[in-house]
Amino acid sequence: MAHIIKDRVKETTTTVGTGDIALDGAVSGFVAFSSVCANNDTVQYAIVEQSGSEWEVGLGTWQTGNTLARTTVYASSNAGAAVNFAAGTKDVFLTMAAFAQDIDVQEFTALGSSTWTKPAWARFVQAELIGGGGGGGSGARNATTGIRGGAGGGSGGAYVAYLFKTSDLSGSEPVFVGSGGAGGASITADSSAGSNGSPGTASTFGTILNAAGGGNGLAGSLGAGGSTVAAGAAGSGLGSVSGTNGGTGKTASTNADATTTTSLQSTGGGGAGGRAASVTADSNGGSGGTITSGPTQSTSTAANNGTNGGSGSAGNNINVAGRLVGRGGGGGGYRTAQAAGAGGNGGAYGGGGGGGAASDNGFDSGKGGDGGNGWVRITSWR
């Protein structure tokens, strides 16, 4: 079965009533339905009584034996219902129906469970989902003679899209909008490692489509001298121990640096600043991953990293094909003898939270940024 769109397909019929149309052969200069259709192919048709008093436009199903079932009536001289055709000759031909107004868009931003209802006239449904972004970890708190690890940023929530035939779906389907993961809590006790962030929650459509939540950023470490803090889950920026600055946020899909990515997914949060043993120089957090908008390649404005003990900025967003894609929050910055910078929150929708920076004993470490919440949009058309 296929949907057929062809030029110059026209026949006549003398069928009466509201049932299937028996086609009587091609009009001179045109071709028959049987020359372009196989059994159960669908077409958009028009039936016009030759005096013009009765007419109908709809979706038909061509069947072996050269009959056309009037599957769905779009418009007619009978107030949109199937026409009870009287005796006489009617023209039947392929057309392109003017039903552009028959588009239904249902967008879901409220967290948790909702229900999508299928329009009765719909033939195709596209579902788009973004999962919640992962929360960034919080920085370690330690003596200046020890390692003070900055935390990793959370990864961006996945984006998925799928085109369904409405026959694949029930009259209604459950929708779930995933939440962004919470950032790791600030550390208020001396000589303590940071806390992991929480992963984002998946967004779902029915039981068949799932956009995974972003992975959590890992905690700032008190680890071995000169080592690097472990990365957050795929898509996050690294925290820093021995380096000067935290890592740049990364894309959810490739785990590659996101400063020039053309990915349309939400991006990870920046890693936070930290310091190796006996080093007290300032260190900055990394920026959240950059987003570009597909064919136009227009880059979003930068989300600032945390500098010299400052907090990372919240991730911004960019409108891509009518949906907002979130950028990861910036990582916090470290400065000796000062409360550390927090990670910035992830942007809407699905951006990863930035990592919180490390601090010296006696000063609170930086909290991890929260991940951006998820999103679902269901678009239906004939």
Secondary structure by P-SEA (a helix, b strand, c coil): cbbbbbcccccccccccccccccccccccccccccccccccccccccccccccccccbbbbbcccbbbbcccccccccccccccccbbbbbbbbbbccccccbbbbbbccccbbbbbbcccccbbbbbbbcbbbbbbbbbbbcccccbbbbbbbbbbbbbbbbbcccccccbbbbbbbbbbbccccccccbbbbbbbbbbbbbbcccccccccbbbbbcccccccccccccccccbbbbbccccbbbcbbbccccccccccccccbbbbbbbbbcccccccbbbbbbcbbbbcccccccccccccccccbbbccbbbbbcccbbbbbbbbbbbbbcccbbbbbbbbcccbbbbbbbbbbccccccbbbbbbbbbbbbbbbcc
